[in-house]
């Protein structure tokens, strides 16, 4: 029986190396792109198109979650001045991983994970806490809190992004990180 994983991803540069590693290790995966935090819409579409290009070139099935930036904005209202890795990020992870958990169950998966924690700009424990809380909402669902940074994961991420000539964004995605020009380098 194949190992099955429902994988929430944030962008092509962060996720491609992880996806390749999973496939090399005989994982059956379905990818979920759900990132209503990304702003503006043009940036969201650019990142989604990079994801689509990569996944479709390898025949990897994926689900395009709805882009509901207004829902995200409402969820983080009042947290606009929070720093990166602050409470706004925790709320953002909870929103996105709750949607991933629901989609995993709907699609018959009992294990899910996210690539968000590979970014050095993110607090991996915040990400994992949101994933575990989201999994707890569904009987039989488990969040895999894999630290993708370990075992040369960050190096593979950079090498894969360069090899695939991915668009590399300059900020994590939300308008507040864009204003601070903090992001992936």
N, C-alpha and C positions, 0 to 999 in steps of 0.2 A: 504494500500500500504506500502510495506517494505521500511525502510530507507536504501538507497544504498550508499556505499562508496568504492571508489577506493583508496587503501592504499599502498603507497610506504613504503617499510621497508628497514632498514639498516642491521639488523642482528636479530637472534633469541632472544638473551637475552634482547635486547631493545624492541622488538615488541610483544613478546608472551603475556605479561600481558595486553597490550593494546588490542590485538586481542581478548583475552578472555573476557575482559570488553565489547567490542563492541558486541560480540555475545550474552553475557548475557543480553544486552540491545536491543536485537532484530534487530541488524544491519545486513544487507546483505552486505558482503564484498568480494572484489576480491583483492588479494595481488599482488603487483608488486615488484619484487626483481631486482633492477637495481643499481649497485654499481661499475662502472668501475674504481673508485678511489682505490679500495682494491688491495694491493700489498704485496707479490708476488702472482702469480696465485694459488699456493698451499693454501695460506691463503684465497683467494677468494672462492675456491672450498670447503674448510672446513666450511666457514660461510654459503655458499649456501646449503651445505648438511645438516647442522643443521636446517636451515629454512625449507627445504624440509621434513625432518623427522617430525618436529612439525606440519606443515600445513597438510601433507598427513595423519598423525595420526588422524586428526580431520575432514578430508574431506573438507578442505578449498581450493577453487580454487585459483590458483596463476599463474602468468606469469613470466617466467624467461627472463629478459631483456638481451640483448647481452653484453658480456664482451669485451669492446673496450677500453682497458687501454691506447692505443696510442692516442685515441681521448681525453681522460681525460688529459693525459700528455701534449698534445698540448694546451689544454684549459688553463692549469695552468702554462704554460711556462713563465718564468720570475718572478714567484711568489714563487719560491722554498724556499726562506729565510723568508717568511712571518710567523709570529707566528700562533699558533692555534687561531682560531677565527678571523684571519686576512682576507685579501682580497682573498687569495687562497681558503679558506673555502667558502667564498661567491660565488666565481666562480664555485666551486665544487657543491654547493647546486643548483645553477642555472642550471647547466648542467643536473644534476640528476632529478630535479623537472620539467624541461622542457620536458624531456623524459616521466616522469610520467603523465604530463598533456596531452601530445599527445596520450599516451596509454589509458588514461581514456576516452578521447573523442572517440577514435577508438573502444573502447569496450562498448560504450553507457552509460557512467557514466557522471554525471554533478556535482559531488562533489568528491574532492580528498583531501588527507592529507598525511602526512609523519610521521614516528616515530622518525626521526633523532633528533628532538628537545628534546627528553626525556633525552638525554645524558647531563650530567653536563659539559662535555667538549665542548659543542656546544653553540653558541650564538643563543638563540631561536629567537631573532628578525631577525638575518641574515637568518635563515631557513624560517621564515614566510614571509619575504620580497621576497625571491626567489620563494616561493610558490604562493604568490599573483601575482607577475610579470608573472609567467608561466601561471596561470589561465587567466590572462588578454589577452593572445594570442588567446583565443578561446571564441567565443560568447556562453554565457550560462553556462560556466564552473566556478565553485567556489572552492577556496582553503579554507579548514577548518583549521584555525590556532589555533587549540586546544593546550592548554598547558598540555601535558600529565604528567608533573611532579606534578601537583597539585592533591589534593584529594587522597593522598597516592600513586600516580602513580609510583614514584620512588621506594617506598617500595614494591609495587606489582611486579615491574620489577625484583627486586632482589630476592624476594621470588619465583617467577615463574621460573627464571633462575636456582635457586638452586634445586627446585622440579623436573624440567625437566632434570637436570644434563647437562646443555648446556656447550659447550665449551665457555669459556669467554676470549676473546681476550685482549691483553695487550696494544693495541693502536687503534686509530679510524679506521685505514684502509690504509691510504695513506703512501707512503714511507717516507714522510717528518715527519709525526707523529711517525712512527716506529723508525726513527733515533733519535728522542727525547724521545722515550719510554714514550709517553704520551698516555693515553687511559682510557679505562673503568676499574674500579677497583671493 
